[in-house]
Amino acid sequence: MKVGCLLIHGWTGSPFEMEPLVAPLESEGYVVRNIMLPGHGTTFEDFQTTGWGDWEWAAHKEYEALAAQVDVVFVIGLSMGGTLALHLASKYPVAGVVSLAAPLFLYSLFPWQMKDWRMPFTPIIKHIKPVFPLKRRDAEHLRIAPWVGYDEFVSMQQLHELMKGVKKVRGEVDAISAPVLAIQAPTDKSVPLENIFLIAKKVASKEITVKLLRIEEKVTGHHVITTHVETSARVIELVQGFVKRGIYTKL
């Protein structure tokens, strides 16, 4: 059986986030496709011309290209990439889906959960101040959790696109019947932890595995678990095991 693994990076990120999984999965003989979403990996100006429809379209296109080469496909994504992986799993007969710190919502008022108090006002703020400067990750942050992407500014229009996208997928996940592996750090500062339990609750899958990976350091936001020095090896181990188990059930 020829097995494919589709890897999808997160919002403002790049395939670099998913790179730690490539060699370990290829060493098992799987065909691995580590994709680049539209507007990413080029310039921030390019990013500002894209939206959820572009990212979703690219995920569909890349899935179909990989599915044409293999017998079964596992979809694996980090953050927004995990949300896109769940979207694909609701539309295609995937062999399994891995969501890594994936959001089905970005904030809630009751209980109060959000990275920034301005987030609920994004649909209004985007018309007043389209771009906000951000403090870039420093050397220590990048040593602990290496990352490549856009981190000097946040585009409010694209943030609103992300919000609309995760809301859409939240209404789709009950169509997922494939096995699910959901992994997150309980101290994730970007995606509220309740997302991982919401995913487990809403999907129709008979096999749902939830893994919480504790992070001790106090420097980063504990979100990019694929490259983080405290979690990367464990994420690789869990994903490899999940794919192997999924293959055996197909034999």
C-alpha positions in Angstrom: 0.0 0.0 0.0 1.4 3.4 -1.0 0.9 6.0 1.8 0.9 9.7 1.4 1.2 12.4 4.1 0.1 15.9 3.4 1.7 18.5 5.7 0.2 22.0 6.1 1.8 24.9 7.9 0.1 27.6 9.8 -1.1 31.2 9.3 1.8 33.6 8.4 4.2 30.6 8.7 5.9 28.4 6.1 6.7 24.7 5.4 9.6 25.2 7.8 7.2 24.5 10.7 6.4 21.0 9.3 9.9 20.2 8.1 10.8 18.1 11.3 8.2 15.6 10.2 9.4 15.2 6.6 12.4 12.9 7.1 10.9 10.7 9.8 7.8 10.1 7.6 9.8 9.6 4.5 12.0 7.1 6.3 8.9 4.9 6.8 8.5 4.9 3.0 5.6 7.4 2.8 5.2 10.0 0.1 5.4 13.3 1.9 4.1 16.6 0.5 5.1 19.6 2.6 3.1 22.4 1.0 3.3 26.2 0.9 0.0 28.1 1.1 -0.7 31.1 -1.1 0.7 34.4 0.1 3.2 32.7 2.4 7.0 32.3 1.9 7.2 35.4 -0.4 6.4 38.9 0.9 4.0 40.4 3.5 2.4 42.3 0.6 1.6 39.0 -1.2 0.1 37.7 2.0 -2.2 40.7 2.2 -3.8 39.8 -1.2 -4.9 36.3 0.0 -7.7 35.0 2.2 -9.3 31.8 3.5 -10.6 30.9 0.0 -7.1 30.9 -1.4 -5.7 28.8 1.4 -8.6 26.3 1.3 -8.3 26.0 -2.5 -4.6 25.3 -2.3 -5.2 22.6 0.4 -7.8 20.9 -1.9 -5.4 21.1 -4.9 -2.5 19.7 -3.0 -4.6 16.9 -1.5 -5.9 15.8 -4.8 -2.4 15.9 -6.4 -1.1 13.6 -3.6 -4.2 11.4 -3.6 -3.6 10.7 -7.3 -0.1 9.3 -6.5 -1.0 7.1 -3.5 -3.5 4.6 -2.1 -4.3 6.5 1.2 -3.6 10.0 2.5 -3.1 11.3 6.0 -3.5 15.0 6.5 -1.4 16.7 9.1 -1.4 20.4 10.0 -0.2 22.9 12.5 -2.4 25.8 13.7 -4.4 27.0 10.7 -2.8 24.1 8.8 -4.5 21.8 11.3 -7.8 23.6 10.7 -7.3 23.1 7.0 -6.5 19.4 7.6 -9.8 19.0 9.5 -11.5 20.7 6.6 -10.0 18.2 4.1 -11.0 15.3 6.4 -14.6 16.5 6.3 -14.6 16.5 2.5 -12.4 13.5 1.5 -11.9 9.9 2.6 -8.7 10.5 4.4 -7.0 7.6 6.3 -6.4 9.9 9.3 -6.1 13.5 10.4 -3.6 15.1 12.8 -4.4 18.5 14.2 -1.5 20.2 15.9 -2.6 23.2 18.1 -5.5 23.8 15.6 -8.2 26.3 16.2 -11.9 26.0 15.7 -12.2 29.4 17.5 -9.6 32.1 18.3 -11.3 33.7 21.2 -14.3 33.6 23.5 -15.8 36.2 25.8 -17.3 33.8 28.4 -15.0 32.5 29.6 -12.5 35.1 28.6 -10.0 33.5 26.3 -8.0 35.5 23.8 -4.5 36.5 22.9 -5.4 40.2 22.5 -8.4 42.1 23.8 -8.8 43.7 20.4 -9.5 40.4 18.6 -13.3 40.6 18.8 -13.2 44.0 17.1 -11.1 42.8 14.1 -14.0 43.3 11.6 -14.1 47.0 12.5 -10.4 47.6 13.2 -9.4 46.3 9.8 -11.0 49.3 8.2 -9.4 51.8 10.7 -5.9 50.4 11.1 -5.3 47.6 8.6 -1.8 46.7 9.8 -0.3 46.6 13.3 3.4 46.3 14.0 4.5 43.4 16.1 7.6 42.7 18.3 9.7 40.2 16.4 10.8 36.9 17.9 14.2 37.4 19.4 17.2 35.0 19.2 16.3 33.1 22.3 12.7 32.6 21.2 14.0 31.2 17.8 16.5 29.0 19.5 13.8 27.3 21.6 11.1 27.2 18.9 12.6 27.8 15.4 10.2 29.5 13.0 10.2 31.2 9.6 7.4 33.5 8.5 5.9 37.0 8.8 6.2 38.3 12.4 6.9 42.0 12.0 3.3 43.0 11.3 -0.2 41.5 11.6 -2.7 42.2 8.8 -6.2 42.6 10.2 -7.9 41.7 7.0 -6.1 38.4 6.9 -6.8 37.8 10.6 -10.5 38.3 9.9 -10.2 35.8 7.0 -8.7 33.3 9.5 -11.6 33.9 11.9 -14.1 33.3 9.2 -12.3 30.2 8.1 -12.1 28.5 11.5 -15.8 29.3 12.1 -16.6 27.6 8.8 -14.6 24.5 9.7 -16.2 24.4 13.1 -19.5 23.7 11.3 -17.9 21.0 9.2 -16.0 18.7 11.6 -19.0 16.6 12.5 -18.7 15.1 9.1 -15.2 13.7 10.0 -15.2 9.9 10.4 -11.5 9.2 10.0 -9.3 8.6 13.1 -8.1 11.8 14.7 -5.0 12.7 16.6 -5.1 16.1 18.3 -2.0 17.5 20.0 -1.4 20.8 21.9 0.5 22.4 24.7 -1.9 23.2 27.6 -0.1 26.5 27.9 -0.5 27.5 24.3 -0.9 31.4 24.2 -2.2 31.6 20.6 -5.0 29.0 20.5 -7.2 28.4 23.5 -6.8 24.9 24.9 -10.5 24.3 24.8 -10.1 23.9 21.0 -8.6 20.4 21.4 -11.5 19.2 23.4 -14.0 20.8 21.1 -12.4 18.9 18.2 -12.7 15.7 20.1 -16.3 16.4 21.0 -17.5 17.4 17.6 -15.9 14.9 15.2 -17.8 11.7 14.4 -14.7 9.6 14.5 -14.7 6.4 16.4 -11.0 6.8 17.2 -9.9 10.1 18.8 -6.6 10.5 20.5 -5.9 13.7 22.5 -2.4 14.4 23.7 -1.3 17.4 25.8 2.4 18.1 25.8 3.6 20.2 28.7 6.2 22.9 28.1 8.3 24.3 30.9 10.2 27.3 29.4 8.8 30.8 29.9 10.1 32.5 26.7 7.9 31.4 23.8 4.1 31.2 23.3 4.1 27.4 23.4 2.3 27.2 20.1 4.8 25.9 17.4 5.1 22.4 18.9 6.5 20.9 15.7 9.9 22.7 16.1 9.9 23.4 19.9 12.9 21.8 21.6 10.7 20.4 24.4 8.0 18.8 22.1 9.3 18.3 18.6 10.6 14.7 19.2 7.4 13.7 20.9 5.2 15.1 18.1 7.2 13.1 15.6 6.9 9.9 17.6 3.1 10.4 18.1 2.5 11.2 14.4 4.6 8.3 13.2 2.7 5.9 15.5 -0.7 7.3 14.5 0.1 6.8 10.8 1.4 3.3 11.3 -1.8 2.3 13.3 -3.9 3.8 10.5 -2.2 1.8 7.9 -2.7 -1.5 9.8 -6.4 -0.9 10.0 -6.5 -0.4 6.2 -4.7 -3.7 5.5 
